Amino acid sequence: MDEIPESHPRHESLTQRHRLEAGVDAGITSRQGLIAHGRGETFDYLLGERTLPSADTAERVAAAHLLRADHAVLSVNGNVAALAPDELVELAETVGADLEVNLFNRTEQRIRAIAEHLRDHGASEVKGLTADARIPGLDHERAKVDADGIYTADVVLVPLEDGDRAEALGEMGKTELVVDLNPMSRSAAVAAVPIVDNVVRALPSITDHARDLREQATDLDAIIEDFDPEETRAAAERQIRQGTTDG
Ligand code: PTJ
């Protein structure tokens, strides 16, 4: 990463690519993760590589859900682990959530590498290794979860999700907070709180909102009830299709 000067106009974007390359080399990120990132980059470019006001609102609502939860879990895949390990650990600590590794291209080796990576970045406990429960209705590897983690959580934050599991978690009655740069994705469509933003910006923003909400003893129920998930997706879609700035 040293070779990209900070003054380079694509510095942030190139840094993210380097993190993912390093993630693949370290056995954390899957090669498919590089393709998924490329898709995300396109949406991010069209969104102006910034947090839209509508996404910021969604991030505040996500913070409210995480603070109000009985048992919140942040689901971790190979992309988010490579892109934002510090931010994941900080958010988990701030809102008292568990971190659980849950992979689409699951191997024991990758699960262990990601758990170790998160511990290197300060996580005290990382779930996902036990995998003693299954999400009903899913026939791929993402169904494998910890009984005392995602399986029993009431609120789950799922960055860069695939639509299948997003739907299955919703059917289990969980409140899903989905970070996905594509407002038209199935995951965003089924989420209680779709956050159309880059996970690199979304996680620290949720943490900041959680601190503010707690400091100001804000009424969490009111924030959550006022939120319209369709409107936040529509605002992002308008930005992408028309380049309007009312997002
Ligand atoms: O680590 P694994 O094995 O669990 O695999 C993770 C990936 C991401 C490879 C897997 O879940 C996958 O294939 O995902 P999809 O179906 O390609 O969906 C990824 C979604 O995330 C797409 O809608 C992208 O636009 C979006 N996305 C990509 N990068 C980012 C992003 N959203 C937010 N922040 C990003 N940095």
Boltz pocket constraint, residues with backbone or C-beta under 6 A from the ligand:
constraints:
  - pocket:
      binder: B
      contacts: [[A, 28], [A, 29], [A, 30], [A, 32], [A, 33], [A, 34], [A, 35], [A, 36], [A, 37], [A, 38], [A, 39], [A, 40], [A, 41], [A, 43], [A, 76], [A, 77], [A, 78], [A, 79], [A, 83], [A, 102], [A, 103], [A, 104], [A, 105], [A, 106], [A, 160], [A, 161], [A, 162], [A, 163], [A, 179], [A, 180], [A, 181], [A, 182], [A, 185], [A, 197], [A, 198], [A, 199], [A, 200]]
      max_distance: 6.0
